[in-house]
Amino acid sequence: MEQKDVLLACLAVAGKESYRPVQIQKMVFLLQDRGLKEKVFNFTPFDYGPFDPQIYQKLEELSSEGVVEILGEPFAKNRKYRLRPEGQERANAAFKKLSLQNQEFISRLFGWIKGLSFAQLVGAIYIDYPEMRVNSVFRG
């Protein structure tokens, strides 16, 4: 899968809801680590765990294409990403490229991630992936 397709598949399950930066980073990280057969992003330990700046670059490109809406200023704590109605068909097509097992996984993963606070999400990642804590500024 292409990077944009992975992001669109993640956005497809969100519907009209949005992702905060930490949520989209961890969503893609977990999907790639536990579901996808190929590695499309290169996650490294960063301030709040696994991080790949390509995610933000690809979201910016998808925004320029009119598929993704970005709310908030760059690097703002309240920044959010969501699918534009015009992008739903493209996102659904990307979602359907996933195996049925990964479609189910990503749907469950979305519910889990949206139900956690920032601290809970980062903490849960650090429990399962302690190597991603090495450069952390998070002390929660």
C-alpha positions in Angstrom: 0.0 0.0 0.0 1.1 3.6 -0.6 1.5 6.0 2.3 -1.5 8.1 1.3 -3.7 4.9 1.0 -2.8 3.9 4.6 -3.7 7.4 5.8 -6.9 7.4 3.8 -7.9 4.0 5.2 -7.4 5.3 8.7 -9.5 8.4 7.9 -12.2 6.3 6.3 -13.1 4.6 9.6 -13.3 8.0 11.4 -16.2 9.2 9.2 -16.7 12.8 10.2 -14.6 12.6 13.3 -11.1 14.0 13.4 -7.7 12.8 14.7 -5.3 14.7 16.8 -1.6 14.4 15.7 -0.8 11.8 18.4 -3.8 9.8 17.4 -3.0 9.5 13.7 0.6 8.8 14.4 -0.2 5.9 16.8 -3.0 4.6 14.6 -0.7 4.3 11.6 2.1 2.9 13.8 -0.1 0.2 15.3 -1.7 -0.7 11.9 1.7 -1.0 10.3 3.2 -3.0 13.2 0.3 -5.3 13.8 -1.6 -5.5 10.6 0.2 -4.6 7.4 2.6 -7.0 5.8 4.7 -4.1 4.4 6.3 -1.2 6.1 5.3 2.0 4.4 6.3 4.5 7.1 9.6 4.7 9.0 8.8 5.2 12.7 11.5 6.3 15.1 11.4 7.1 18.8 10.6 10.7 19.3 9.1 13.1 21.9 5.9 11.1 22.4 6.9 7.7 21.1 6.8 6.3 17.5 6.9 9.1 15.0 7.3 9.6 11.2 7.2 13.2 9.8 6.1 11.7 6.5 2.6 11.3 8.0 2.2 15.0 8.3 3.7 15.6 4.9 1.3 13.2 3.2 -1.7 14.7 5.1 -0.6 18.1 3.8 -0.5 16.7 0.3 -4.0 15.1 0.8 -5.2 18.5 2.0 -3.8 20.2 -1.1 -5.7 17.6 -3.2 -8.9 18.5 -1.4 -9.3 15.2 0.3 -8.3 16.0 3.9 -9.2 19.0 6.1 -6.6 20.2 8.5 -7.9 22.3 11.4 -5.6 24.5 13.4 -2.2 26.0 12.8 0.9 23.9 12.2 2.4 22.5 15.5 -0.7 23.8 17.4 -1.9 21.5 20.3 -5.4 21.7 18.9 -4.5 20.7 15.4 -6.8 18.0 13.9 -7.1 16.0 10.7 -10.3 14.8 9.2 -11.6 13.5 5.9 -13.5 16.0 3.7 -16.8 14.7 2.2 -15.2 14.9 -1.2 -12.6 12.4 -0.1 -14.9 9.8 1.3 -15.0 7.7 -1.8 -11.3 7.7 -2.2 -10.8 6.8 1.5 -13.4 4.0 1.2 -11.5 2.6 -1.8 -8.2 2.7 0.2 -9.9 1.0 3.1 -11.2 -1.8 0.8 -7.6 -2.5 -0.3 -6.9 -3.8 3.2 -7.6 -7.4 4.0 -10.8 -8.1 5.9 -8.8 -8.9 9.0 -7.1 -5.5 8.8 -10.4 -3.7 8.1 -11.7 -5.2 11.3 -8.5 -4.4 13.2 -8.5 -0.8 12.0 -12.1 -0.3 13.0 -11.5 -1.6 16.5 -8.2 0.3 16.8 -10.1 3.6 15.9 -12.5 3.0 18.8 -9.7 2.2 21.2 -7.6 5.2 20.3 -10.5 7.7 20.4 -11.5 6.4 23.9 -8.1 7.3 25.4 -6.7 10.5 26.6 -3.3 11.7 25.3 -1.5 10.4 28.4 -3.3 7.0 28.2 -2.5 6.6 24.6 1.2 7.4 24.9 1.4 5.4 28.0 -0.2 2.3 26.4 2.3 2.5 23.5 5.2 2.7 25.9 4.0 -0.4 27.7 4.0 -2.5 24.5 6.9 -0.7 22.8 9.3 0.4 25.5 12.0 1.0 22.9 9.9 3.8 21.6 10.3 5.7 24.9 14.1 6.3 24.5 13.8 9.9 23.2 10.6 10.7 25.1 9.8 14.0 26.8 6.6 12.5 28.2 6.6 11.8 31.9 3.0 10.7 32.3 
